[in-house]
Amino acid sequence: MAGPKALVAGNWKMNGLTAELKEVRLLADMLKGVRLACDVMVCPPATLIRPVVQLLSNSRIKVGGQDCHAAAAGAFTGEISAEMLDDAGCTAVIVGHSARRTRHCETDAMVKGKAEAARRAGLTAIICIGETLEERESGRTLEVVSRQLAGSLPAGFASDDTVIAYEPVWAIGTGRTPTRDQVEEVHRHIRRDLIEKAGEEQGTGIRVLYGGSVKPDNAAELLDADNVDGALVGGASLKAADFIGIIKAYA
C-alpha cells in the first residue's frame, strides 16, 4: 500500500511581525508553477493568521494554528478555540508541542482534549510527541512515544483529521539531530501503534512527520527515511529560501 502524500509544515512559534509577511509572499511566489510532491503549510502566530490566509488565498499553501483550547468558547482569557482558528481560515492546528507539554505542563489528557476540539471544528490535529534527552539515554524512547500517542489520540481518529509529529525534545532548536536509523526506528514504532489502534488502512494512511532541527542540508536524508511522511519545521520555516530548500527534498 502506498504511503500518504507528504506534508511539510512550518511552525513559526512566537516569531513574526507584520514585516515578516514578505517571507510569506516570497514563498508563494517561489512555489508558483512548481509541481509540488508534498503539501505545504505555514503555522504563524495568532496575530498573523488572518493576513497570512489572505496572502495565500490564491496559492496551494495551507495555514495552521499553533495551539487551541479544548472548549469552543468561554471565559478563558487569552485563549483561542479551534472554532476561532477555523473562522480565521486555518485548516489545521498543532497540539501537544513539547514547548506546551513542558513549559505549560500540558498532560496527554489535555492534548487529547485539544485534538478532539480540532476534530469538532473540522481542523486536522497535528499531534506532537517525543522524548527528552534523559528519556532517550535511559532507553525509554519507544515507551514514552507509545504512552504519549495512546494518551493524546482522540477516539475515532482517522487519516483525514490526524497527523502525528515526532519531535525528539532534545533535538528541537539545539542543532542536534538523531541519525536516520534512530528516526526510522521511532517512526516504524509509531506506525505499528497506529495500525494496531486504527487498523491497517487508517494506520497506514496517517502522516507521521519528523521535527527537530530540520534544515535544507539534512532534509533529504531525514525525510527519505522509512515511515517519514514529511516534516514539522521550526526556525528554518521563518525564511522562504530555507523553507523551500526543505520542501525541495520532495521535488
Protein Blocks (a to p, Z undefined) as FASTA:
>chain_A
ZZddddddddekjgddfklmmmmmmmmmmmgopacfbdcdddddfklmmmmmmmmmmmcb
dcddfbdcfbfbdcdehiacfklmmmnopabdcehiaklmmmnopafklmmmmmmmmmmn
opacdddddddfklmmnopmmmmmmmmmmmmpcghiafklcccddddfklgonlpacdfk
lmmmmmmmmmmmmmmmnojklmmmpccddeehiafklmmmmmmpghiabdcdfklmmpmk
lmmmmmmmmZZ
